[in-house]
């Protein structure tokens, strides 16, 4: 099958990682894959047999939009593309415009919920033949808030390439900590995400500030993500105001196996999510997961510790539980690993996605 994946941007985010892994696994399974987006921070196309082209999908200027549509058409014709898979609302809108003049089937994956869903935004939401939900809650949002018919919704859980997501020994964990410049004898909690208000790092900062001095002495919060921007600067200022700099280590963008391998727990205190890709990465590595009950929680509720809300007091309770060992349940870790190995590999995700493509193409024959 000849497949085109479209995204508004490819950034160092869960969505960017998803598009990279999906595209490469599609090639592994025998398909030909092209990816177009306005940016390419994940270096798609440099390995894995995927072809990438930078095409502007952010502009609102009519002339640029027309040029982009013509370029998309050329890519589709030259490469005999059979189906287009959109990964942002803007990509779906471009394909809606495209089909006003030409014709090709397309589908859309929603990676985050909630998103704006007022009447104007619903008019701008074009999913083509199918809308893919990456979690139960995202599916409910598609149906109830974006008013997409249930018959057009398909559920495909996110998956990751698990080959490097292996549990580490105590000695390997120590070595990873030494490499990252953090103490080897402390309890390390990972926040593995971009540094953005929606990820709610500030609740963790406030919670650490509420710990006793003895508890703070035992803890390191290890944060990945780009060390820049207004939110990052605000966090740094607040950390200094609370005199808790020794409790935080910002390591920049690193591979999941590095930050999770160095950690004793992973925390996802997000205000909203689509699934929680970092949660399943941690489960593969047998690191316990603590997360808010945002999208994706219902699919993994038996395998993680749910945080009742996004408040700093709630984060504080869970940090205390991690430090005391109260919340570290070996049975839950075992069940979590079994769950992700069965349901959340990139191979399984890709096979389920291809099944959606095939379903759509059968309809139009």
C-alpha positions as CSV (number, residue, x, y, z in Angstrom):
1,X,0.0,0.0,0.0
2,X,1.2,3.5,-0.8
3,X,0.5,5.8,2.2
4,X,0.9,9.5,2.9
5,X,1.0,10.7,6.5
6,X,0.3,14.4,7.1
7,X,1.0,16.5,10.2
8,X,1.0,20.2,10.7
9,X,4.4,19.9,12.4
10,X,6.7,17.1,13.5
11,X,8.0,18.3,16.9
12,X,9.7,16.5,19.7
13,X,6.4,15.5,21.3
14,X,4.3,12.3,21.7
15,X,2.6,13.0,18.3
16,X,5.9,13.5,16.6
17,X,7.2,10.3,18.1
18,X,4.0,8.5,17.1
19,X,4.2,9.6,13.4
20,X,7.9,8.6,13.3
21,X,7.3,5.1,14.8
22,X,4.2,4.5,12.8
23,X,5.8,5.5,9.5
24,X,8.9,3.3,10.1
25,X,6.8,0.3,11.1
26,X,4.6,0.6,8.1
27,X,7.7,0.3,6.0
28,X,8.8,-2.7,8.0
29,X,5.5,-4.3,7.2
30,X,6.0,-3.9,3.5
31,X,4.2,-0.6,2.7
32,X,5.6,2.5,1.0
33,X,5.3,5.6,3.2
34,X,5.7,9.4,2.6
35,X,5.4,11.9,5.4
36,X,4.8,15.7,4.9
37,X,4.8,18.4,7.6
38,X,5.9,22.0,8.1
39,X,8.8,20.9,10.4
40,X,10.8,17.8,11.1
41,X,12.4,17.8,14.6
42,X,12.2,14.0,14.8
43,X,14.4,13.6,11.7
44,X,11.8,11.4,9.9
45,X,13.2,10.1,6.6
46,X,16.8,9.9,7.7
47,X,16.4,6.3,8.6
48,X,13.8,3.6,8.3
49,X,13.1,3.8,4.6
50,X,10.5,6.6,5.0
51,X,10.4,9.5,2.6
52,X,9.9,13.0,4.1
53,X,9.2,16.3,2.4
54,X,8.8,19.6,4.2
55,X,5.5,21.2,3.0
56,X,4.0,24.3,4.7
57,X,0.7,23.3,6.4
58,X,0.5,26.2,8.9
59,X,-0.2,29.2,6.7
60,X,-3.6,30.9,6.5
61,X,-2.5,32.9,3.4
62,X,-4.7,31.8,0.4
63,X,-1.7,31.9,-2.0
64,X,0.4,29.6,0.2
65,X,-2.6,27.3,0.8
66,X,-3.1,26.9,-3.0
67,X,0.6,26.2,-3.5
68,X,0.5,23.6,-0.7
69,X,-2.5,21.9,-2.2
70,X,-0.8,21.7,-5.6
71,X,2.3,20.2,-4.0
72,X,0.2,17.7,-2.1
73,X,-1.5,16.7,-5.4
74,X,1.8,16.3,-7.1
75,X,3.1,14.0,-4.3
76,X,-0.1,11.9,-4.4
77,X,0.0,11.5,-8.2
78,X,3.7,10.9,-8.6
79,X,3.7,8.2,-5.9
80,X,0.3,6.7,-6.6
81,X,-0.8,7.3,-3.0
82,X,-3.8,5.2,-2.0
83,X,-4.8,6.8,1.3
84,X,-3.8,9.8,3.4
85,X,-3.6,9.7,7.2
86,X,-3.9,13.1,8.9
87,X,-2.4,13.7,12.4
88,X,-3.6,17.3,13.1
89,X,-6.9,19.0,12.6
90,X,-5.2,21.4,10.1
91,X,-4.0,18.4,8.0
92,X,-7.6,17.1,7.9
93,X,-8.8,20.6,6.8
94,X,-6.2,20.6,4.0
95,X,-7.5,17.2,2.8
96,X,-11.1,18.5,2.9
97,X,-10.0,21.4,0.6
98,X,-8.1,19.0,-1.6
99,X,-11.1,16.8,-2.1
100,X,-13.1,19.8,-3.4
101,X,-11.1,19.6,-6.6
102,X,-9.5,16.1,-6.6
103,X,-10.4,12.9,-4.8
104,X,-8.5,10.6,-2.4
105,X,-9.7,8.8,0.8
106,X,-8.3,10.1,4.0
107,X,-8.6,9.5,7.8
108,X,-7.7,11.5,10.9
109,X,-6.3,10.5,14.2
110,X,-7.1,12.7,17.3
111,X,-4.1,12.6,19.6
112,X,-5.3,15.0,22.4
113,X,-8.6,15.8,24.1
114,X,-10.3,18.0,24.8
115,X,-9.6,20.4,21.9
116,X,-11.9,23.3,20.9
117,X,-15.2,21.9,19.8
118,X,-17.5,24.9,19.4
119,X,-19.6,25.0,16.2
120,X,-16.9,26.9,14.3
121,X,-14.2,24.4,15.3
122,X,-16.5,21.5,14.5
123,X,-16.9,22.9,11.0
124,X,-13.1,23.0,10.7
125,X,-12.8,19.3,11.8
126,X,-12.7,17.0,8.8
127,X,-11.9,13.4,9.4
128,X,-12.6,11.9,6.0
129,X,-13.7,8.3,6.1
130,X,-12.7,7.4,9.6
131,X,-11.6,9.1,12.9
132,X,-9.1,7.1,15.0
133,X,-9.2,7.5,18.7
134,X,-6.0,6.6,20.6
135,X,-7.9,6.0,23.9
136,X,-11.4,5.3,25.2
137,X,-11.8,8.9,26.4
138,X,-10.7,10.3,23.0
139,X,-13.3,8.2,21.3
140,X,-16.0,9.5,23.7
141,X,-14.9,13.1,22.9
142,X,-15.0,12.4,19.1
143,X,-18.6,11.1,19.5
144,X,-20.0,13.5,22.2
145,X,-18.2,16.7,21.6
146,X,-17.1,16.7,17.9
147,X,-20.4,14.9,16.9
148,X,-18.7,12.3,14.8
149,X,-21.0,9.3,14.2
150,X,-20.0,6.2,16.2
151,X,-19.9,4.1,13.0
152,X,-17.0,6.2,11.7
153,X,-14.9,6.0,14.9
154,X,-12.1,3.3,15.3
155,X,-10.0,2.7,18.4
156,X,-6.3,2.1,18.0
157,X,-4.3,2.3,21.2
158,X,-0.9,4.0,21.0
159,X,2.1,1.8,20.7
160,X,5.8,2.1,21.0
161,X,8.9,0.3,19.7
162,X,9.7,-1.7,22.7
163,X,13.1,-3.1,21.6
164,X,15.1,-0.6,23.6
165,X,12.6,-0.3,26.5
166,X,14.1,-3.0,28.7
167,X,14.1,-3.2,32.5
168,X,17.4,-2.1,34.0
169,X,19.4,-3.6,36.8
170,X,20.3,-1.7,39.9
171,X,23.9,-1.3,38.6
172,X,22.7,-0.1,35.2
173,X,20.4,2.4,37.0
174,X,23.4,3.8,38.9
175,X,25.4,4.2,35.8
176,X,22.6,6.0,34.0
177,X,22.4,8.4,37.0
178,X,26.1,9.0,37.0
179,X,26.0,9.8,33.2
180,X,23.2,12.3,33.8
181,X,24.9,13.9,36.8
182,X,22.4,13.0,39.5
183,X,22.9,11.3,42.8
184,X,22.8,7.5,42.7
185,X,21.3,7.1,46.2
186,X,18.1,9.2,45.9
187,X,14.5,8.4,44.9
188,X,14.1,9.7,41.3
189,X,10.7,10.6,39.8
190,X,10.6,11.2,36.1
191,X,8.6,13.9,34.3
192,X,9.1,12.7,30.7
193,X,7.3,15.2,28.4
194,X,7.7,18.5,26.8
195,X,7.9,21.5,29.2
196,X,4.5,23.0,28.6
197,X,1.7,24.4,30.9
198,X,-0.6,21.5,29.9
199,X,1.9,19.0,31.4
200,X,1.4,20.7,34.8
201,X,5.0,20.8,36.0
202,X,4.1,23.6,38.3
203,X,2.0,21.4,40.5
204,X,5.0,19.2,41.1
205,X,7.2,22.2,41.9
206,X,4.6,23.4,44.5
207,X,4.3,19.8,45.9
208,X,8.0,19.5,46.4
209,X,8.0,22.8,48.1
210,X,5.5,21.4,50.6
211,X,7.6,18.3,51.5
212,X,9.5,18.2,54.7
213,X,13.2,19.0,54.5
214,X,14.0,15.3,55.2
215,X,11.8,14.2,52.4
216,X,13.2,16.8,50.0
217,X,16.7,15.5,50.8
218,X,15.7,12.0,49.5
219,X,14.1,13.2,46.2
220,X,15.2,14.1,42.7
221,X,12.6,15.1,40.1
222,X,14.1,14.4,36.7
223,X,12.6,16.4,33.8
224,X,13.1,16.0,30.1
225,X,12.0,18.5,27.5
226,X,13.6,21.5,25.8
227,X,15.0,23.9,28.4
228,X,13.6,27.1,26.9
229,X,10.5,29.2,26.8
230,X,8.4,31.3,29.1
231,X,6.9,28.3,31.0
232,X,10.4,26.8,31.6
233,X,11.6,30.2,32.9
234,X,8.6,30.5,35.2
235,X,9.3,27.1,36.7
236,X,13.0,27.9,37.3
237,X,12.0,31.2,39.0
238,X,9.5,29.4,41.3
239,X,12.0,26.6,42.1
240,X,14.5,29.3,43.2
241,X,11.9,31.1,45.3
242,X,11.1,27.8,47.1
243,X,14.8,27.0,47.5
244,X,14.4,23.5,46.1
245,X,16.9,23.6,43.2
246,X,18.7,20.6,44.5
247,X,15.4,18.5,44.1
248,X,15.2,19.2,40.3
249,X,17.3,18.1,37.4
250,X,16.4,19.3,33.9
251,X,18.2,17.0,31.4
252,X,16.9,18.3,28.1
253,X,15.4,16.1,25.4
254,X,16.6,12.5,26.0
255,X,15.5,9.0,24.9
256,X,12.8,7.4,27.0
257,X,15.0,4.4,27.9
258,X,17.6,6.9,29.4
259,X,15.3,9.0,31.7
260,X,13.0,6.1,32.6
261,X,15.9,3.8,33.2
262,X,17.4,6.3,35.7
263,X,14.1,6.6,37.6
264,X,12.1,4.9,40.3
265,X,8.7,6.1,39.2
266,X,7.2,8.1,36.3
267,X,4.6,10.8,37.0
268,X,2.2,12.3,34.5
269,X,0.3,15.2,36.2
270,X,-1.1,16.6,32.9
271,X,-4.2,18.8,32.6
272,X,-5.1,16.9,29.5
273,X,-3.7,14.1,27.4
274,X,-4.6,11.8,24.4
275,X,-3.2,8.6,25.8
276,X,0.0,9.0,27.7
277,X,2.7,7.4,25.6
278,X,5.3,7.9,28.3
279,X,3.2,5.8,30.6
280,X,3.5,2.7,28.4
281,X,7.2,3.3,27.9
282,X,7.6,3.1,31.7
283,X,5.5,0.0,31.9
284,X,7.7,-1.8,29.4
285,X,10.6,-0.9,31.7
286,X,8.8,-2.0,34.8
287,X,8.8,1.5,36.3
288,X,5.6,2.3,38.2
289,X,3.3,5.0,36.7
290,X,1.4,7.8,38.5
291,X,-0.9,9.8,36.3
292,X,-4.0,12.0,36.3
293,X,-7.3,10.6,35.1
294,X,-7.0,12.4,31.7
295,X,-7.5,10.6,28.3
296,X,-5.9,7.2,28.3
297,X,-6.4,6.6,32.0
298,X,-9.4,4.2,31.5
299,X,-7.4,2.0,29.2
300,X,-4.6,1.6,31.7
301,X,-6.4,2.2,35.0
302,X,-5.6,-1.3,36.3
303,X,-1.9,-0.9,35.6
304,X,-1.1,2.5,37.1
305,X,-1.9,4.7,40.1
306,X,-4.6,7.3,39.3
307,X,-4.2,10.8,40.6
308,X,-7.6,12.2,41.6
309,X,-7.0,15.7,40.3
310,X,-4.2,18.0,39.1
311,X,-3.7,19.9,42.4
312,X,-0.3,20.2,44.1
313,X,-1.8,18.7,47.2
314,X,-2.6,15.5,45.3
315,X,0.9,15.4,43.8
316,X,2.2,15.8,47.3
317,X,0.3,12.8,48.5
318,X,1.7,10.7,45.7
319,X,5.3,11.9,46.2
320,X,5.1,10.9,49.8
321,X,3.7,7.5,48.8
322,X,6.6,7.0,46.4
323,X,9.2,8.1,49.0
324,X,7.7,5.7,51.6
325,X,7.4,2.8,49.1
326,X,3.7,2.6,50.0
327,X,2.5,3.0,46.4
328,X,5.1,0.7,44.8
329,X,3.1,-2.4,44.0
330,X,5.0,-5.3,42.4
331,X,1.9,-7.1,41.3
332,X,0.7,-3.9,39.5
333,X,4.1,-3.6,37.8
334,X,3.8,-7.2,36.6
335,X,0.3,-6.7,35.2
336,X,1.3,-3.5,33.5
337,X,4.2,-5.1,31.7
338,X,2.0,-7.9,30.5
339,X,-0.6,-5.4,29.3
340,X,1.7,-3.3,27.2
341,X,3.5,-6.3,25.7
342,X,0.1,-7.6,24.5
343,X,-1.6,-4.3,23.5
344,X,0.8,-1.5,23.1
345,X,3.7,-2.5,20.8
346,X,4.3,-0.4,17.7
347,X,3.7,-3.6,15.7
348,X,0.2,-4.1,17.1
349,X,-0.7,-0.4,16.7
350,X,0.5,-0.4,13.1
351,X,-1.4,-3.6,12.3
352,X,-4.6,-2.1,13.7
353,X,-4.0,1.1,11.8
354,X,-3.5,-0.8,8.5
355,X,-6.8,-2.6,9.2
356,X,-8.5,0.8,9.2
357,X,-6.9,1.7,5.9
358,X,-8.0,-1.6,4.3
359,X,-11.5,-1.1,5.6
360,X,-11.7,2.3,4.0
361,X,-10.3,1.2,0.7
362,X,-12.7,-1.8,0.5
363,X,-15.6,0.7,0.8
364,X,-14.6,2.7,-2.3
365,X,-13.8,-0.2,-4.6
